[in-house]
């Protein structure tokens, strides 16, 4: 029975991919104006749908569901780009005694890169964009206390590794 359901879902998703892939790429391209990145985002959107295919509840049209995922991925893309810009801005010529700051920044970048995506987004919003727990909860559509718990847990985990 489960194999038949899986087969039906896989077939359904394959049809949705064929029907909406071009649309998904064009939609992502409208947001980010980079064709290669738009294709990556469209593929990531379908991958996420495939991974969550058993949890998918068709409360809206598939196109609406796909649009929301693409929009969220584009927002993540811009957040990551902004983080890269901020880190690049920190690459200003080093004055005497700033070598330690450069090493600290590199370590911070490495720690941030190792975090799971959802945790990294919270760290970026909190530490780089100076957002409140309430704002982060609203942006990421998660409970406010989850923001604090995630920051506390992962801060502890990162500092333990040192």
Buried (B, 14 or more C-beta within 10 A) or exposed (E): EEEEEEEEBEEEBEEBBEEBBEBBBEBBBEBBEBEEBBBBBBBBBBEBBBEEBEEBEEEEEBBEBBBEBBBBBBBBBEBBEEBEEEBEEEEEEEEEEEEEEEEEBEEBBEBBEEBEEEBBBBBBBBBBBEBEBEBBBEBBEBEBEBBBEBBEEBEEEBEEEE
